[in-house]
Structures are given as C-alpha cells and as structure tokens.
Amino acid sequence: MTKITFLGTSSSIPTKTRDNTSFILTHRNKYFLIDCPGSVSYKFLQLGLDFTKIKNIIITHHHPDHLYGIISLIHTQAFQNKILNIFSNNPSVKIIKKLVKLFDLDKSCYPLINYFNVYKKTFFIEIPGLKIQAIKNLHCSESFGIKVFTNKKSFFYSSDTSFSPTILKSAGNIDLIIHDCTASKSFFEKHPSLYKMHTCSLEHADYLKDKPNIKLIPIHFLYINKDEESKVKKELKKLKDRVIFVEDFDEINL
C-alpha cells in the first residue's frame, strides 16, 4: 500500500492547527519524507510511527520552512540509524552540509548522510512499485516539485511555486495534484509580489474546470487573515468534489 500522511499544510507562517508544509510518502513500509520543517520526530511519535526508520528525505528547495527541522531530525537519530539519504538540489545541499558541520552532526554516533542531486537522473528514486521524478518549478534557484508514479496512480506535488500550466503539462498524465494554494486572489491582489513565487486558489479553479479527471489537494495556506480560508474555499467551490481539503495528520491512500 502507498499513502500520503500530511505533517503540515501551512505556509511559512504556521497557525494553531497547521504547521509548515511537509508530508510522508509511505510505500511498502518505507518512509519518504518530503521537506523537513518543525519537529518531525515528535510528529512521527504522535502518529504512532517509528522516526528511526526515516532513511530518505526529499528537500524541494532551500527556504527555511522546508528544511529547518532536518538538524533536529538528524540529532534525534543518534545511535539509532546508520544511513540517511537526502535528495535535493545544490543550494539546499550546501546549506544542509554547513549546518551538519556547525552542529557537529558528522560524528560517528549520527547517521552517515548520502547526498543525491535530483537532476542527475530522470527518476532520482526508483524501486519496485515506486518512481519519483523532479520537475523544476517557479519559486527559487533550482527549486522543484515531484511527480510520483506508483503501480496504481500517479500524482504531482508542486511544492512552493508560481502557477504555471506549462509545469503542470510537463507532469503528464496524473490523477492528483498536491499544489501550492497560498491564498485567495483578493489576497494576492493586495500583495502582488506573491504571484512571482506562489499560486492563488482562483488560478486552480480556472485551470482545472475543464479537466474532470484530475483531483486537487490545495496546500501551503497563508491563513493570516481570519476570513482567508473561506475565500479560498469559495474560489475552489466550482471544482466541487474534485477538491480535497486536508489538515495536518490527514492521510490519503493511493
């Protein structure tokens, strides 16, 4: 079985109920952690999962809300895990290596870290029943989303990105989009700089209205205005049951 468990669904600014965006892809009892903010080990314990079994981490870009928890995660695995694989891009790897050295996490009691550039191969992860491909997005230097292929379904996770039909088309045939949906159009109009790096909910509604076979999971919400959630849901209402609103710790089976 393959499933997604959301550890966080907020943007860089968390709320009382939503932490920064990240999720676990579980495939045949293997964990693949996509982005690493907050206390991942603590969240695993809340879910009844063994955080020492995290051996594969994908970091989609180098912004703090996507990697600041990785130092804590490595630290909690002292004497418990021998190897940790980090799949990312050059800017992210440079930062992680500096942090590992700064906090003395390269000692023998900590996992040996292997770094893999996601752009070196078409599929940077390829195991029975699962393939993962990096697709460049429009956010920051070398940032990327991922297309995930399983035996039954495929999905695209955009990570943080400006909206781009070209990127979505490059993902090919997909059953599900997990996409940056930072705020409503009205919020973007008040803060137009967001258009350069993120996506508003109305852009999703317009793009998917004539694509009945694709479902959307909006994510990375910037709910700093109390009525922002209702505005986002209103703009996506035309997609009806093709929108799945998730909260932290929700699970989706693939």
Backbone as CSV, one residue per row, in Angstrom:
resi,resn,N_x,N_y,N_z,CA_x,CA_y,CA_z,C_x,C_y,C_z
1,MET,0.835,-1.201,0.000,0.000,0.000,0.000,0.869,1.249,0.000
2,THR,0.412,2.262,-0.716,1.093,3.550,-0.757,0.149,4.613,-0.227
3,LYS,0.646,5.454,0.674,-0.220,6.501,1.205,0.576,7.765,1.511
4,ILE,-0.151,8.864,1.621,0.431,10.154,1.977,-0.118,10.547,3.345
5,THR,0.770,10.958,4.240,0.366,11.489,5.540,0.895,12.912,5.653
6,PHE,0.008,13.861,5.830,0.398,15.266,5.879,0.848,15.643,7.290
7,LEU,2.093,16.073,7.400,2.627,16.527,8.682,2.355,18.011,8.895
8,GLY,2.221,18.749,7.806,1.942,20.177,7.873,1.307,20.650,6.586
9,THR,0.474,21.679,6.669,-0.257,22.154,5.490,-0.240,23.679,5.376
10,SER,0.538,24.332,6.226,0.585,25.795,6.206,1.779,26.294,5.406
11,SER,1.780,27.596,5.168,2.911,28.235,4.508,4.035,28.439,5.518
12,SER,4.882,29.426,5.273,5.994,29.695,6.187,5.516,30.179,7.555
13,ILE,4.271,30.670,7.616,3.698,31.132,8.877,2.687,30.094,9.362
14,PRO,2.974,29.366,10.429,2.038,28.341,10.910,0.842,28.968,11.614
15,THR,-0.182,28.160,11.831,-1.333,28.565,12.632,-1.394,27.643,13.850
16,LYS,-2.421,27.776,14.652,-2.571,26.908,15.820,-2.751,25.448,15.424
17,THR,-3.305,25.213,14.251,-3.625,23.844,13.836,-2.843,23.385,12.611
18,ARG,-2.074,24.272,11.988,-1.336,23.917,10.775,0.133,24.306,10.911
19,ASP,1.010,23.312,10.742,2.443,23.577,10.744,2.895,23.785,9.294
20,ASN,4.179,24.131,9.115,4.722,24.312,7.767,4.539,23.048,6.933
21,THR,4.407,23.221,5.649,4.074,22.115,4.752,5.162,21.045,4.670
22,SER,4.758,19.815,4.896,5.586,18.637,4.653,4.681,17.415,4.723
23,PHE,5.126,16.308,4.160,4.338,15.078,4.253,5.228,13.852,4.125
24,ILE,4.657,12.728,4.526,5.326,11.437,4.414,4.673,10.658,3.278
25,LEU,5.474,10.123,2.405,5.013,9.145,1.432,5.443,7.781,1.945
26,THR,4.479,6.932,2.276,4.777,5.591,2.771,4.524,4.594,1.657
27,HIS,5.531,3.797,1.343,5.405,2.802,0.271,6.055,1.506,0.736
28,ARG,5.222,0.480,0.883,5.700,-0.845,1.292,6.606,-0.759,2.531
29,ASN,6.103,-0.054,3.529,6.774,0.098,4.826,8.063,0.922,4.772
30,LYS,8.300,1.611,3.662,9.412,2.552,3.573,8.860,3.973,3.657
31,TYR,9.558,4.842,4.390,9.147,6.228,4.534,9.981,7.134,3.625
32,PHE,9.294,8.017,2.932,9.962,9.055,2.159,9.413,10.387,2.671
33,LEU,10.265,11.141,3.345,9.860,12.410,3.939,10.070,13.525,2.923
34,ILE,9.002,14.231,2.595,9.100,15.330,1.637,9.087,16.642,2.404
35,ASP,10.228,17.295,2.422,10.515,18.526,3.161,10.500,18.280,4.667
36,CYS,11.227,19.134,5.396,11.519,18.798,6.791,11.519,20.030,7.696
37,PRO,10.360,20.646,7.919,10.271,21.692,8.930,9.808,21.115,10.270
38,GLY,9.908,21.913,11.314,9.351,21.512,12.605,10.030,20.302,13.208
39,SER,9.399,19.719,14.199,9.929,18.535,14.870,9.308,17.287,14.247
40,VAL,9.958,16.754,13.238,9.439,15.581,12.528,9.368,14.366,13.456
41,SER,10.379,14.190,14.278,10.398,13.035,15.182,9.187,13.062,16.118
42,TYR,8.875,14.236,16.651,7.724,14.375,17.539,6.422,14.052,16.806
43,LYS,6.318,14.496,15.552,5.100,14.227,14.777,4.960,12.740,14.481
44,PHE,6.081,12.085,14.191,6.034,10.642,13.990,5.522,9.929,15.235
45,LEU,6.001,10.348,16.399,5.556,9.739,17.650,4.061,9.965,17.866
46,GLN,3.563,11.151,17.512,2.135,11.420,17.630,1.320,10.501,16.733
47,LEU,1.889,10.142,15.593,1.199,9.272,14.644,1.403,7.788,14.949
48,GLY,2.217,7.494,15.950,2.500,6.105,16.271,3.474,5.461,15.310
49,LEU,4.342,6.272,14.690,5.313,5.777,13.719,6.715,5.846,14.303
50,ASP,7.611,5.041,13.758,8.987,4.966,14.235,9.856,5.917,13.411
51,PHE,10.252,7.040,13.993,11.032,8.033,13.249,12.441,7.543,12.924
52,THR,12.917,6.511,13.614,14.254,5.990,13.308,14.277,5.249,11.973
53,LYS,13.111,4.990,11.421,13.038,4.320,10.120,13.037,5.307,8.958
54,ILE,13.146,6.605,9.264,13.276,7.601,8.192,14.686,7.506,7.630
55,LYS,14.804,7.092,6.406,16.115,6.973,5.766,16.203,7.773,4.469
56,ASN,15.060,8.282,3.987,15.036,9.004,2.712,14.283,10.316,2.867
57,ILE,14.970,11.430,2.604,14.382,12.755,2.740,14.542,13.516,1.427
58,ILE,13.464,14.129,0.982,13.481,14.957,-0.225,13.276,16.408,0.202
59,ILE,14.216,17.267,-0.136,14.118,18.694,0.175,13.914,19.446,-1.136
60,THR,12.754,20.059,-1.311,12.404,20.645,-2.608,13.059,21.990,-2.886
61,HIS,13.477,22.703,-1.838,14.234,23.944,-2.021,14.799,24.402,-0.689
62,HIS,15.595,25.456,-0.730,16.423,25.805,0.423,15.804,26.825,1.375
63,HIS,14.539,27.153,1.256,13.933,28.114,2.174,13.746,27.499,3.566
64,PRO,13.851,28.330,4.619,13.847,27.801,5.994,12.673,26.898,6.333
65,ASP,11.461,27.258,5.869,10.287,26.484,6.261,10.214,25.118,5.577
66,HIS,11.227,24.784,4.786,11.246,23.465,4.144,12.417,22.596,4.599
67,LEU,13.345,23.184,5.374,14.470,22.344,5.805,14.972,22.616,7.223
68,TYR,14.377,23.571,7.935,14.973,23.916,9.230,14.871,22.797,10.258
69,GLY,13.977,21.837,10.068,13.835,20.741,11.024,14.807,19.597,10.820
70,ILE,15.586,19.657,9.742,16.422,18.499,9.415,17.548,18.300,10.435
71,ILE,18.034,19.380,11.030,19.092,19.268,12.036,18.572,18.529,13.276
72,SER,17.375,18.877,13.692,16.763,18.187,14.829,16.529,16.713,14.511
73,LEU,16.071,16.430,13.292,15.814,15.040,12.906,17.094,14.210,12.952
74,ILE,18.173,14.743,12.393,19.457,14.027,12.425,19.902,13.812,13.870
75,HIS,19.729,14.843,14.678,20.150,14.779,16.077,19.401,13.691,16.843
76,THR,18.096,13.527,16.574,17.304,12.517,17.285,17.639,11.093,16.851
77,GLN,18.363,10.956,15.738,18.689,9.622,15.248,20.072,9.152,15.698
78,ALA,20.677,9.862,16.608,21.972,9.432,17.144,21.864,8.034,17.748
79,PHE,22.809,7.161,17.390,22.891,5.768,17.866,21.713,4.905,17.392
80,GLN,20.865,5.425,16.524,19.662,4.676,16.132,19.564,4.390,14.634
81,ASN,20.304,5.133,13.838,20.208,4.970,12.394,21.590,5.141,11.791
82,LYS,21.969,4.261,10.885,23.324,4.301,10.329,23.434,5.157,9.075
83,ILE,22.356,5.219,8.288,22.422,5.903,6.993,21.203,6.788,6.801
84,LEU,21.425,7.951,6.195,20.342,8.856,5.836,20.606,9.361,4.427
85,ASN,19.630,9.214,3.542,19.754,9.670,2.164,18.975,10.971,1.976
86,ILE,19.643,12.005,1.497,18.992,13.285,1.245,19.022,13.569,-0.254
87,PHE,17.833,13.747,-0.827,17.678,14.012,-2.251,17.269,15.471,-2.417
88,SER,18.089,16.248,-3.124,17.763,17.666,-3.248,18.544,18.291,-4.395
89,ASN,18.720,19.610,-4.318,19.465,20.358,-5.322,20.721,20.951,-4.690
90,ASN,21.544,21.592,-5.482,22.816,22.112,-4.970,22.661,23.166,-3.873
91,PRO,21.792,24.189,-4.021,21.676,25.194,-2.959,21.255,24.597,-1.611
92,SER,20.323,23.645,-1.641,19.863,23.034,-0.389,20.953,22.184,0.254
93,VAL,21.652,21.407,-0.562,22.703,20.540,-0.038,23.814,21.360,0.611
94,LYS,24.185,22.479,-0.002,25.232,23.331,0.569,24.851,23.812,1.968
95,ILE,23.605,24.225,2.130,23.140,24.708,3.431,23.117,23.577,4.452
96,ILE,22.591,22.420,4.057,22.500,21.289,4.987,23.886,20.837,5.440
97,LYS,24.829,20.782,4.511,26.195,20.380,4.872,26.811,21.356,5.878
98,LYS,26.567,22.650,5.681,27.094,23.657,6.612,26.479,23.484,8.004
99,LEU,25.178,23.220,8.041,24.503,23.044,9.326,24.968,21.775,10.035
100,VAL,25.155,20.709,9.279,25.646,19.453,9.857,27.006,19.662,10.505
101,LYS,27.877,20.385,9.817,29.209,20.657,10.362,29.131,21.595,11.562
102,LEU,28.287,22.620,11.472,28.148,23.595,12.556,27.705,22.943,13.860
103,PHE,26.786,21.966,13.754,26.247,21.311,14.945,26.945,19.988,15.274
104,ASP,28.071,19.728,14.625,28.855,18.516,14.889,28.044,17.241,14.687
105,LEU,27.212,17.246,13.663,26.377,16.073,13.391,27.035,15.102,12.413
106,ASP,28.331,15.292,12.203,29.079,14.379,11.341,29.906,13.382,12.157
107,LYS,29.636,13.312,13.459,30.322,12.337,14.305,29.759,10.938,14.069
108,SER,30.508,9.933,14.523,30.157,8.547,14.222,28.838,8.100,14.838
109,CYS,28.360,8.796,15.871,27.114,8.373,16.508,25.877,8.757,15.691
110,TYR,26.073,9.639,14.702,24.958,10.086,13.875,24.944,9.336,12.542
111,PRO,23.814,9.353,11.841,23.757,8.656,10.555,24.762,9.210,9.550
112,LEU,25.318,8.335,8.747,26.130,8.760,7.607,25.186,9.307,6.544
113,ILE,25.417,10.538,6.127,24.489,11.176,5.190,25.004,11.041,3.758
114,ASN,24.165,10.500,2.902,24.441,10.436,1.470,23.590,11.487,0.767
115,TYR,24.214,12.283,-0.090,23.506,13.345,-0.805,23.344,12.961,-2.279
116,PHE,22.131,13.183,-2.809,21.844,12.852,-4.193,21.206,14.062,-4.885
117,ASN,21.753,14.421,-6.031,21.196,15.516,-6.826,20.008,14.997,-7.632
118,VAL,18.842,15.582,-7.443,17.620,15.069,-8.078,17.613,15.257,-9.596
119,TYR,18.503,16.098,-10.097,18.524,16.367,-11.536,19.490,15.464,-12.308
120,LYS,20.188,14.577,-11.608,21.172,13.722,-12.274,20.534,12.588,-13.067
121,LYS,19.331,12.168,-12.628,18.639,11.066,-13.306,17.193,11.464,-13.581
122,THR,16.580,10.802,-14.550,15.161,11.049,-14.816,14.337,10.729,-13.575
123,PHE,14.611,9.582,-12.952,13.961,9.196,-11.700,15.037,9.121,-10.622
124,PHE,15.005,10.052,-9.677,16.049,10.053,-8.657,15.783,8.999,-7.585
125,ILE,14.546,8.486,-7.524,14.229,7.310,-6.712,13.474,6.337,-7.608
126,GLU,13.929,5.113,-7.655,13.275,4.093,-8.480,13.431,2.744,-7.785
127,ILE,12.337,2.284,-7.181,12.292,0.993,-6.512,11.035,0.280,-6.989
128,PRO,10.880,-1.016,-6.721,9.678,-1.724,-7.180,8.394,-1.024,-6.749
129,GLY,7.560,-0.673,-7.722,6.263,-0.076,-7.439,6.275,1.417,-7.206
130,LEU,7.467,2.051,-7.275,7.545,3.488,-6.994,8.684,4.136,-7.782
131,LYS,8.349,5.247,-8.462,9.353,6.063,-9.137,9.052,7.526,-8.828
132,ILE,10.109,8.304,-8.596,9.932,9.721,-8.285,10.843,10.556,-9.180
133,GLN,10.248,11.557,-9.789,10.946,12.427,-10.741,10.871,13.876,-10.279
134,ALA,11.960,14.615,-10.425,11.976,16.040,-10.097,11.534,16.851,-11.310
135,ILE,10.654,17.831,-11.079,10.207,18.735,-12.134,10.434,20.164,-11.655
136,LYS,11.258,20.899,-12.372,11.579,22.269,-11.971,10.321,23.122,-11.914
137,ASN,10.251,23.976,-10.897,9.105,24.866,-10.762,9.558,26.329,-10.773
138,LEU,8.666,27.237,-10.410,8.962,28.671,-10.473,8.892,29.264,-9.070
139,HIS,9.945,29.074,-8.313,9.953,29.591,-6.942,11.289,30.235,-6.578
140,CYS,12.362,29.449,-6.617,13.688,29.984,-6.316,14.726,29.139,-7.044
141,SER,15.988,29.416,-6.813,17.055,28.744,-7.537,16.997,27.227,-7.381
142,GLU,16.854,26.527,-8.517,16.864,25.064,-8.602,15.724,24.383,-7.834
143,SER,14.691,25.135,-7.458,13.561,24.528,-6.742,12.803,23.582,-7.666
144,PHE,12.102,22.622,-7.062,11.421,21.614,-7.873,10.202,21.055,-7.148
145,GLY,9.295,20.529,-7.951,8.216,19.697,-7.448,8.552,18.256,-7.788
146,ILE,7.691,17.318,-7.405,7.966,15.918,-7.716,6.747,15.254,-8.340
147,LYS,7.014,14.421,-9.324,5.977,13.541,-9.859,6.244,12.146,-9.327
148,VAL,5.221,11.546,-8.758,5.346,10.235,-8.127,4.498,9.225,-8.886
149,PHE,5.126,8.147,-9.301,4.457,7.064,-10.012,4.368,5.855,-9.090
150,THR,3.177,5.318,-8.914,3.010,4.035,-8.245,2.396,3.060,-9.250
151,ASN,2.216,1.813,-8.832,1.617,0.836,-9.744,0.182,1.196,-10.117
152,LYS,-0.502,1.919,-9.225,-1.915,2.215,-9.454,-2.168,3.644,-9.916
153,LYS,-1.476,4.600,-9.318,-1.769,6.004,-9.605,-0.490,6.824,-9.683
154,SER,-0.644,8.052,-10.183,0.459,9.000,-10.178,-0.051,10.336,-9.665
155,PHE,0.834,11.069,-8.997,0.445,12.399,-8.545,1.615,13.362,-8.683
156,PHE,1.285,14.644,-8.687,2.294,15.693,-8.779,2.193,16.591,-7.569
157,TYR,3.317,16.774,-6.872,3.396,17.718,-5.766,4.210,18.916,-6.249
158,SER,3.597,20.077,-6.273,4.243,21.252,-6.861,5.331,21.845,-5.995
159,SER,5.274,21.637,-4.672,5.999,22.421,-3.687,5.629,23.899,-3.895
160,ASP,6.396,24.808,-3.315,6.096,26.231,-3.475,6.390,26.639,-4.917
161,THR,5.419,27.284,-5.557,5.650,27.686,-6.944,4.636,28.707,-7.429
162,SER,5.087,29.558,-8.312,4.171,30.388,-9.076,3.380,29.474,-10.006
163,PHE,2.132,29.824,-10.281,1.292,28.955,-11.106,1.820,28.906,-12.535
164,SER,1.843,27.713,-13.108,2.341,27.526,-14.472,1.660,26.344,-15.143
165,PRO,0.790,26.587,-16.140,0.217,25.471,-16.907,1.294,24.629,-17.580
166,THR,2.404,25.262,-17.955,3.499,24.532,-18.597,4.071,23.477,-17.661
167,ILE,4.265,23.841,-16.398,4.786,22.880,-15.425,3.799,21.740,-15.221
168,LEU,2.521,22.075,-15.105,1.513,21.032,-14.902,1.423,20.108,-16.113
169,LYS,1.554,20.665,-17.302,1.538,19.831,-18.508,2.772,18.937,-18.570
170,SER,3.903,19.461,-18.112,5.132,18.668,-18.135,5.047,17.475,-17.184
171,ALA,4.146,17.572,-16.196,3.947,16.436,-15.284,3.240,15.278,-15.978
172,GLY,2.640,15.543,-17.152,1.995,14.482,-17.915,0.678,14.044,-17.311
173,ASN,0.299,12.808,-17.578,-0.962,12.271,-17.066,-0.864,12.015,-15.562
174,ILE,-1.741,12.641,-14.803,-1.741,12.489,-13.358,-3.171,12.361,-12.860
175,ASP,-3.322,11.693,-11.742,-4.645,11.526,-11.125,-4.911,12.595,-10.075
176,LEU,-3.823,13.141,-9.520,-3.955,14.016,-8.361,-2.866,15.081,-8.394
177,ILE,-3.245,16.319,-8.048,-2.286,17.410,-7.893,-2.308,17.872,-6.441
178,ILE,-1.160,17.862,-5.806,-0.997,18.486,-4.496,-0.239,19.774,-4.754
179,HIS,-0.919,20.898,-4.628,-0.358,22.129,-5.196,-0.397,23.300,-4.218
180,ASP,0.648,24.095,-4.275,0.686,25.384,-3.597,-0.629,26.130,-3.846
181,CYS,-1.274,26.505,-2.757,-2.511,27.302,-2.832,-2.444,28.304,-1.681
182,THR,-1.546,29.240,-1.810,-1.160,30.089,-0.688,-2.303,30.942,-0.154
183,ALA,-3.111,31.509,-1.042,-4.185,32.398,-0.588,-5.168,32.645,-1.724
184,SER,-6.157,33.466,-1.443,-7.176,33.816,-2.436,-6.651,34.866,-3.411
185,LYS,-7.386,35.070,-4.491,-6.996,36.088,-5.468,-6.994,37.477,-4.846
186,SER,-7.963,37.764,-3.993,-8.034,39.087,-3.372,-6.802,39.363,-2.503
187,PHE,-6.292,38.334,-1.835,-5.080,38.500,-1.025,-3.879,38.759,-1.929
188,PHE,-3.796,38.032,-3.047,-2.698,38.225,-3.998,-2.750,39.619,-4.611
189,GLU,-3.940,40.131,-4.841,-4.061,41.466,-5.415,-3.563,42.536,-4.449
190,LYS,-3.699,42.278,-3.157,-3.172,43.205,-2.152,-1.658,43.059,-2.012
191,HIS,-1.166,41.866,-2.326,0.272,41.574,-2.206,0.751,40.939,-3.513
192,PRO,0.816,41.711,-4.601,1.101,41.150,-5.928,2.455,40.466,-6.074
193,SER,3.392,40.749,-5.181,4.690,40.074,-5.258,4.555,38.563,-5.080
194,LEU,3.442,38.126,-4.460,3.221,36.691,-4.259,3.100,35.942,-5.582
195,TYR,2.597,36.622,-6.620,2.423,35.959,-7.908,3.739,35.435,-8.479
196,LYS,4.849,36.023,-8.082,6.142,35.619,-8.621,6.632,34.294,-8.042
197,MET,6.050,33.872,-6.886,6.581,32.692,-6.202,5.521,31.695,-5.756
198,HIS,4.242,32.095,-5.792,3.193,31.239,-5.247,1.958,31.237,-6.145
199,THR,0.943,30.475,-5.715,-0.269,30.281,-6.504,-1.492,30.650,-5.689
200,CYS,-2.446,31.334,-6.329,-3.703,31.652,-5.646,-4.780,30.635,-6.043
201,SER,-5.800,30.527,-5.236,-6.822,29.497,-5.421,-7.605,29.657,-6.723
202,LEU,-7.840,30.875,-7.160,-8.622,31.071,-8.386,-7.889,30.542,-9.614
203,GLU,-6.564,30.580,-9.596,-5.796,30.029,-10.719,-6.042,28.529,-10.851
204,HIS,-6.180,27.840,-9.731,-6.509,26.413,-9.774,-7.898,26.188,-10.369
205,ALA,-8.856,26.966,-9.903,-10.241,26.790,-10.358,-10.341,26.984,-11.872
206,ASP,-9.673,27.987,-12.389,-9.719,28.260,-13.830,-9.017,27.177,-14.633
207,TYR,-7.903,26.672,-14.122,-7.143,25.672,-14.863,-7.833,24.313,-14.875
208,LEU,-8.443,23.921,-13.762,-8.982,22.570,-13.631,-10.457,22.439,-13.990
209,LYS,-11.120,23.545,-14.303,-12.562,23.480,-14.546,-12.942,22.564,-15.701
210,ASP,-12.059,22.406,-16.696,-12.355,21.533,-17.833,-11.485,20.279,-17.836
211,LYS,-10.993,19.891,-16.644,-10.172,18.680,-16.516,-10.799,17.789,-15.443
212,PRO,-11.905,17.136,-15.777,-12.707,16.419,-14.773,-12.047,15.203,-14.152
213,ASN,-10.946,14.724,-14.721,-10.325,13.506,-14.204,-9.213,13.775,-13.188
214,ILE,-8.917,15.049,-12.953,-7.834,15.395,-12.034,-8.398,15.956,-10.736
215,LYS,-7.950,15.399,-9.621,-8.344,15.926,-8.313,-7.241,16.831,-7.770
216,LEU,-7.638,17.773,-6.928,-6.715,18.751,-6.371,-6.703,18.682,-4.853
217,ILE,-5.502,18.640,-4.293,-5.322,18.869,-2.858,-4.571,20.188,-2.709
218,PRO,-5.273,21.263,-2.350,-4.579,22.536,-2.127,-3.807,22.493,-0.826
219,ILE,-2.660,23.174,-0.800,-1.784,23.092,0.369,-0.963,24.374,0.471
220,HIS,-0.223,24.509,1.576,0.653,25.664,1.791,-0.169,26.944,1.981
221,PHE,-1.125,26.885,2.894,-2.050,28.002,3.120,-1.415,29.102,3.968
222,LEU,-1.651,30.341,3.561,-1.210,31.507,4.322,-2.442,32.135,4.972
223,TYR,-2.897,31.505,6.046,-4.139,31.941,6.694,-3.847,32.943,7.810
224,ILE,-3.335,34.120,7.419,-3.068,35.144,8.428,-4.243,36.108,8.579
225,ASN,-5.206,36.074,7.650,-6.469,36.804,7.794,-7.546,35.806,8.202
226,LYS,-8.383,36.153,9.138,-9.325,35.188,9.694,-10.349,34.695,8.675
227,ASP,-10.619,35.457,7.623,-11.608,35.040,6.636,-10.969,34.440,5.388
228,GLU,-9.654,34.248,5.418,-8.951,33.796,4.214,-9.328,32.369,3.824
229,GLU,-9.514,31.499,4.792,-9.879,30.118,4.477,-11.202,30.049,3.727
230,SER,-12.179,30.818,4.139,-13.487,30.800,3.471,-13.385,31.354,2.049
231,LYS,-12.521,32.328,1.839,-12.333,32.879,0.491,-11.717,31.843,-0.442
232,VAL,-10.727,31.128,0.049,-10.088,30.083,-0.756,-11.105,29.006,-1.121
233,LYS,-11.879,28.555,-0.161,-12.869,27.513,-0.423,-13.949,27.994,-1.384
234,LYS,-14.311,29.246,-1.294,-15.315,29.799,-2.202,-14.803,29.822,-3.638
235,GLU,-13.540,30.198,-3.826,-12.976,30.250,-5.177,-12.812,28.859,-5.779
236,LEU,-12.637,27.855,-4.941,-12.479,26.483,-5.435,-13.795,25.705,-5.489
237,LYS,-14.866,26.346,-5.085,-16.160,25.675,-4.991,-16.621,25.116,-6.327
238,LYS,-16.292,25.775,-7.424,-16.734,25.326,-8.751,-16.154,23.963,-9.124
239,LEU,-15.084,23.544,-8.458,-14.500,22.226,-8.739,-15.216,21.107,-7.993
240,LYS,-16.109,21.485,-7.081,-16.970,20.544,-6.349,-16.163,19.452,-5.650
241,ASP,-16.516,18.186,-5.902,-15.898,17.085,-5.155,-14.513,16.717,-5.665
242,ARG,-13.996,17.473,-6.618,-12.640,17.214,-7.110,-11.593,17.917,-6.252
243,VAL,-12.020,18.653,-5.239,-11.103,19.300,-4.303,-11.133,18.552,-2.975
244,ILE,-9.965,18.204,-2.480,-9.835,17.540,-1.190,-9.076,18.477,-0.256
245,PHE,-9.752,19.016,0.730,-9.097,19.874,1.710,-8.553,19.007,2.846
246,VAL,-7.261,19.072,3.050,-6.639,18.255,4.090,-6.149,19.133,5.227
247,GLU,-6.009,18.512,6.376,-5.454,19.164,7.553,-4.238,18.363,8.016
248,ASP,-3.477,18.917,8.940,-2.317,18.217,9.470,-2.719,16.862,10.053
249,PHE,-1.945,15.851,9.700,-2.096,14.446,10.119,-3.172,13.681,9.342
250,ASP,-3.785,14.302,8.346,-4.705,13.567,7.471,-3.912,12.603,6.579
251,GLU,-4.570,11.507,6.174,-3.945,10.507,5.305,-4.758,10.324,4.032
252,ILE,-4.052,10.085,2.931,-4.656,9.808,1.638,-4.053,8.520,1.102
253,ASN,-4.879,7.528,0.812,-4.403,6.293,0.211,-4.352,6.419,-1.302
254,LEU,-3.304,5.871,-1.905,-3.149,5.922,-3.356,-3.403,4.554,-3.976
